[in-house]
Every structure is written in structure tokens, then in C-alpha cells.
Amino acid sequence: MRLVDEARDVTLVADRTRMLQVLGNLVGNAVRHTPEGGTVTVRAYRAGPDAVIRVIDTGVGIAEEDLPHVFDRFWRADRSRNRRTGGSGLGLAIVRGLVELHGGSVTADSTVGKGTAFTLRLPLGGPADTDKST
């Protein structure tokens, strides 16, 4: 795994435990789906009022028709997997829920055979920082 340190000017106000849960899930999935010799890269940087964190792997990838479902509860790309062989199907739904509770968003981009990138966008000042109109 490779950590790219681009975050020198990024201080994110967030629940540490929940963000560790989010990143642990994303990195764990990336490692699990990246074959020997592949890479998992974590990048963090500032983009305007947001912190952007990307988890990028060179793994097996996710089919285009499956991408809209990756954050659905109990959904698995590999239908032959079950709780004993591949988790509960809740991990990415939990990731989305926790990121949204922090006022952010998460997206996934992927190419089969080349890898997947999950991108988190979180307001630097925390959830209250998302509504500046009041």
C-alpha cells in the first residue's frame, strides 16, 4: 500500500472513530480486491472548502452496470458470496451513511481489470460548514 502525503494544509473537523471506520472499510476492500503485486494508494488534498480523500487500487475493478449499486445495503458484485465467504454487504452502505452524516459525499469510479477509485468529499469545517446560507 502507498500513502501519498498531499494533505499538509488539510485539517478536517470530523469524528475520528467514524472516519477511521470509513477509511478502514475502503482500504480493506481495496486490499482484498487487489492481487499480489498491485497497489493501493490513499491520497488526501484540499479542494476549496472540502477535504478530498481518494482510495485507489489496481484491483479487479467493478463492472459498469454494478457501480450504481455499490453503496446499496446487502448488495454484492459477486453474487456467489455470502456472509461466510465475503462479508455482510453493508460496508459501503455504512461508508456512505457516515460520510453523509459528516456533510460529505462519496463516489466510485472503476474499470474492470484496471481498478477502482473511491472519492470522499468532506467539508473541512465539519457538517455545519455545508450550509452557509443561514
C-alpha positions in Angstrom: 0.0 0.0 0.0 1.2 3.5 -0.7 0.2 6.7 1.1 0.7 9.8 -0.8 1.1 12.8 1.5 -0.6 15.8 -0.2 -2.5 16.8 2.9 -0.1 19.2 4.6 -2.7 22.0 4.6 -5.7 19.9 5.3 -7.3 19.8 8.7 -10.6 18.1 8.7 -13.1 18.5 11.5 -14.7 15.1 11.8 -15.5 12.2 14.2 -12.1 10.4 14.3 -13.6 7.0 15.1 -16.1 7.2 12.2 -13.6 8.4 9.7 -11.2 5.6 10.7 -14.1 3.2 10.1 -14.8 4.7 6.7 -11.1 4.6 5.6 -10.6 1.1 7.2 -13.5 -0.2 5.1 -12.4 1.4 1.9 -8.7 0.4 2.3 -9.7 -3.1 3.5 -11.9 -3.6 0.4 -9.1 -2.3 -1.9 -6.5 -4.6 -0.4 -8.9 -7.6 -0.6 -9.7 -7.0 -4.3 -6.1 -6.1 -5.4 -4.0 -9.1 -6.5 -0.4 -9.6 -5.3 1.9 -7.0 -6.9 -0.9 -4.5 -7.3 -1.1 -1.1 -5.4 -3.5 0.6 -3.1 -3.0 4.4 -2.9 -4.5 6.8 -0.4 -4.5 10.5 -1.4 -5.8 13.4 0.6 -5.8 17.1 -0.5 -7.8 20.3 -0.2 -10.2 21.4 -2.9 -11.7 24.7 -2.0 -13.8 24.3 1.2 -13.5 20.5 1.1 -11.1 17.8 2.0 -10.9 15.2 -0.7 -9.7 11.7 0.2 -9.2 9.1 -2.6 -8.6 5.4 -2.1 -7.4 4.0 -5.5 -6.5 0.4 -6.3 -5.2 -1.6 -9.2 -7.5 -4.4 -8.4 -10.1 -6.4 -10.3 -12.5 -3.5 -10.8 -16.3 -3.2 -10.7 -18.4 -3.7 -13.8 -20.1 -0.5 -15.1 -23.6 -1.9 -14.6 -22.7 -2.7 -10.9 -21.4 0.7 -10.0 -24.8 2.3 -9.3 -25.4 -0.4 -6.6 -22.1 -0.5 -4.7 -23.5 1.7 -1.9 -26.8 -0.3 -1.6 -27.3 -2.3 1.6 -26.7 -6.0 1.3 -25.5 -5.7 -2.3 -22.5 -7.7 -3.6 -21.0 -7.7 -7.0 -20.1 -11.4 -6.7 -23.5 -13.0 -6.1 -21.8 -16.3 -5.1 -20.5 -14.6 -1.9 -22.4 -14.7 1.4 -21.7 -13.6 5.0 -19.4 -16.6 5.5 -17.4 -16.0 2.3 -17.5 -12.3 1.7 -18.9 -10.0 4.4 -22.4 -8.7 5.1 -22.8 -6.4 2.1 -23.1 -3.4 4.5 -19.6 -1.9 4.4 -20.1 0.6 1.6 -23.6 1.5 2.7 -22.1 2.3 6.1 -19.3 4.3 4.4 -21.9 6.4 2.5 -24.0 6.9 5.6 -21.1 8.1 7.8 -19.8 10.4 5.1 -23.2 11.9 4.5 -23.6 12.4 8.3 -20.4 14.5 8.1 -21.9 16.6 5.3 -20.0 14.9 2.6 -20.3 12.6 -0.4 -18.7 9.5 -1.7 -18.4 8.3 -5.3 -16.9 5.3 -7.0 -15.3 5.0 -10.4 -14.0 1.7 -11.8 -12.7 -0.2 -14.8 -12.9 -4.0 -14.8 -9.3 -5.3 -14.8 -7.7 -2.0 -14.0 -9.0 -1.0 -10.6 -11.3 1.2 -8.6 -11.2 4.7 -7.0 -13.4 5.8 -4.2 -13.5 9.6 -3.7 -14.7 11.2 -0.4 -15.5 14.9 -0.3 -16.0 16.3 3.2 -16.4 19.9 4.3 -13.2 21.0 6.1 -15.2 22.6 8.9 -17.5 19.7 9.6 -21.2 19.1 8.8 -22.3 22.5 9.9 -20.0 24.1 7.3 -22.1 22.8 4.4 -24.9 25.3 4.8 -23.6 28.9 4.6 -26.9 30.4 3.6 -28.3 30.8 7.1 
